[in-house]
Amino acid sequence: MSDPIPVSARARAGLAPNVVGAVWMLGSALGFTVMTTLIKYLGDDYSAALQTFYRQLAGVLVLTPLILRDWKGAFRTTRPGILLFRSAAGTAAMIMGFYAYQKMPLADANALSFTRSLWLVPLAAFVLREPLGPRRIGAALVGFAGVLIMLRPGAGGVAFGLPQAAALGSALLFALTITGMKVMTRDHSPFVLLVYAAFLGLVFSIPPALLSWRWPDPVDLALLAAMGVLGVITQGCYIKGMQVGDAGAMAPIDYTRLVFAAALGFVLFGETPSVWTWVGAVIVVVSTVYITWREQQAR
């Protein structure tokens, strides 16, 4: 995906890369929050798997005009195995995440989704063979303690059920896709990764969608299409923000979606996050920001 603001133009305008990256990340956070709001709104009539299918279908339609400009370049890859695995994991993560957003308050589901950065710590050791220091391990453990504070199992908090398990499982699988992206971005453009994620994700989403199939009415079809378009925009903005700005500076901006989610959840669905959700979320956010900063310093 080409940068609409060339480097020379940014330089003349005096825009630092982190400022441009921050704009992309804010766009990603806002788009993601609106998308999850639509997921929750449509959740009574459309299963998570069916929503995933329509989201992927809309993404493919959005990308098709761009692909036709250079379809060979859009699908050029030297690592088909990693792309297949990444798309399969991403599709499963999306279905589980959609289910969590349907069944949980938006702020709670968003807070648990942040654990994907915590899952990256063990994955970096076992998959990427990266050395781990005691600080990163300690930060990850503190972050998971924040998750326990949010859920408070056995202490009158939120019962740990299928939605909470789906949210954590989705975060783990998304961490796997991010790990794969770290490998793929060495010799693949963000646009190629978007194309494969959309097309393979559509293929992988068909079987589970057929289990709960229904044809949407015109209004729902428009909302499902908007959800799909927002998904592509959100993913593109996130990749671009991380590419343009420093990861350590960009990561905290992504957490603004917790504030957006709490606001929309309160206004549209009457949801009020508990104080334990906020306390646990702050611990998770601080831990993941520290892990991101440490990773950048190591590089």
N, C-alpha and C positions, 0 to 999 in steps of 0.2 A: 504494500500500500504506500503510495508516494506521499511525501510530506508536503502539505499544502503551503507551508512556510519555508522557502528555501533557506539554506544556511546563510547565504549572503544577505538575504532580506532581513533575517533575524538580527544579524550583526549590525546592519544599518539602523534597524529600529531600536537597537540597544537591549534586546531581549536575551537574558541569560538562558542557557539550555534548561536549567532547573525550573525557570519560570514557565517556559513553554511546556516542559514535561508536566508541571503542576496543573496547567490548564487541561491537558489531555487526561490526567488522572481524575480531576474533578468531574470532567465529562463522563468518564467511565463510572465513577461512583454514583452520580445522579442517574445515569441511564440504567445501571444495575438495579437501583432502588425502584425506579418506575417499573422495570421489567418484573421484579419480584412482587410488586403490588398487583400487577395484572395476573401473575401466577396464582396468588391467593384469591383474587376476585373470581377467577374462572374455575377455581379448584373444586367447587361443588358439582360441576357438570362435566369436567374433563379430567381424566386421571393424569398423574404425573407423566406416565409414559406417552400418553396421547399428546399432552402439551409439548413434550420434548420433540415428538415427531413434527408437529406443526411449526415449532420454533426452528428446527433444522431445515424444514422445507422452505420457510420464508428466507432463511439465511442463504440457501442455495440460489433462490430466485434473485436476491439482491446482488450476489456476487457474479452471476452469470454474465451480465454485460461487460464487466471488467475482465472476466476470464476469456471472453471471445476476442479480446484485443491481442492476446498471446496465450492461447490455450496450451501450447506445448511448454512454455515457460512456467505457466501456472501449476502444471502437474509434474514438472521435472523434479526428480528426487533420486538420491542414491541410497536412501535408508527406508525402503518401504515397510520393513518389519517394525521399526520404531513407530512409524506413522500409524500403522494398523493398531498396535498396542495402545498408543496414546489416544486414538480416537475411540477405541472400545472402552478404555477406562474413563475417558471424558464423557461418553454417552451414559454409562452407568452412574457416574458422579452427578450428571445433570438430572437424571430421573430421581435419584435419591434426594438431591438438593431440592428439586421441585416439590417432592412429597413433604419435605420438612417445612418449606415455606407455606404450603397449603395448610398444614396441621398445627404449626406453632406461631406465636406472635412474631411479627416481622423482625423486631429488634433482637429477640432471643435467637432466632434462626441465623440472623446476620452475625451475631456475636460468636456462635459456634462455628460458623464458616471461617472465621479468622484463624482457627486452629490449623489450617492448611500450612501456614508458615512453621508451626511447631512440628508438624509431621515431616517437614523437609529436613530437620536435623538428623533423625535416624536414617532417612532415605539417602542423605548425602554421604553417610558413612557406609551403608551397605550396598548402594547402587553406584554412586559416583566415586566411591573409595576416597572421599575427602577426609582429611584428619580432623578430628573434633577435639576441641579443648574443653577444659572443665567449665569455662564460662558459658559457652554455648549450650552445653548439656544442662548446666544449672538453670539457665534462662528458660530452656524448654520445659524442665520439670516445674518451674514456677508458673509457667504459662498453663500447663495442664492442671496445676492446683487451682488456677483461676476458673477453669472449666468446672471443677468440682464445686467451687463456691457458687457458680451460676446454677448448677443443677441441684446441689445440696441433697444428694440421695439419702433417704432415711432421716432427714432433719426437717421435714415439713415443707421442703422445696418442691420444685417441679419433679414429678415422677419421671424416672428414666424409662421411657418407653420406646416404641418403634420410631416416632418422629425424631427424637433426640439421637438415637442410634444412627438413623439415616443421615442426619446432619453431620455427625462425626465421620461416618463412613464416606460421605460425599467429600468432606475436606481431605481425607486421606487419599482418595482417588484423584482429586484435583492436584494434590501435591505430587502424585506420580506423573501426571501430565506436565506439570511445571518442570519436574526433573527431566522429562523427555524433551521439553522445549529448550532447556539449557544445552542439551546435546545438539539439537537440531538447528538452533540459531547460529551455530558455527559455520554452516554451509547452506542454510536455507533462509530465504527472506520471510518476514512476517506474513506477507501476502500468501505465499505458498502454504504456510502452516494454517492460515485461515481457510484456504480453499479445501485442503484435505480434511480439516476438522469439520467443515460444513458437509461435504459430500459423504465422507465415511460415517460421520455421525448420523446423517439421514438414513443410510443403509442399515446401520446397527439399531436404529430406533424403530424400524418397521415391525419386526416380530413382536416386541412387547406392546406396541401401540395397537396391533390387531386384536389383542386380548380384550381391549375395552373400547373398541372402535365405535365412533358415532360421527355423523356429518354435522358440522356446525351450521347454525343459522347465520344470515349475513352479518349481523352485528358481532356475534362471537368470532366469526371468521376475520373481521377487521381487527378485533382486539388480539387474536392469535397472531395475525400477520404483524401487527405493531410490536408484539412481544418478540417475534423472531427478528425483526429489523433492529430492535433495541439490543438484542443479544449480540448481533454482529457488530454494531457500533460500539457497544461496551467492550467487547473483546479487542477490537481494533484500537480503541483509545487506550486501553490498558497496556497492550504490547508497545504502542508508540510512546506512551509516557515513560515506560521503563527503558525504552531504547534511547530516548532523547535525554532524559535526566539521570542523575545518580540514583541508584537503587535505594541507598540509605535515606535520601531526601524524599523520594517518591512514595515509599512504603507507608509513612504515616498519613499521607493524603487519602489513600484508599480507605482508611478507617472512618472517613467522614460519612460513609454510607450508613454507619450505625446511627448517626444523628438523623440523617435523612429518613431511615427506616422507622425510627422511633416517632418522628414527627408525622409521617404518613400513616403509620399504624394507629396512632392516637386519633388523627383527624378522620380517617376513613373507616376504621374498624373498632374504635373505642378501646384500643389496647394501651395499657399502662405498664411499662416494664418495672419489675420490682427493683428495690435498691440492691439486691444481691446480683441481679443481672448486670447492673452498672458496675458494681465493684469487681465482679469476675471479669467483665469485659475490659475494664481498665487494666487489670493484671495481664490478661492475654495480649492486649494491644502493646503495652509497655514491653512485654517479653519478646514479642515478634519484631518490634522496632529495634530492640537491642540486638537480636539475632541478625537482622538485616544489616545493621550498622557494623557488627563484628565481621560479617561475611565480606562487606565492602572493604573494611580495613585490611583483612587478610589478602584480598586481591591486590 
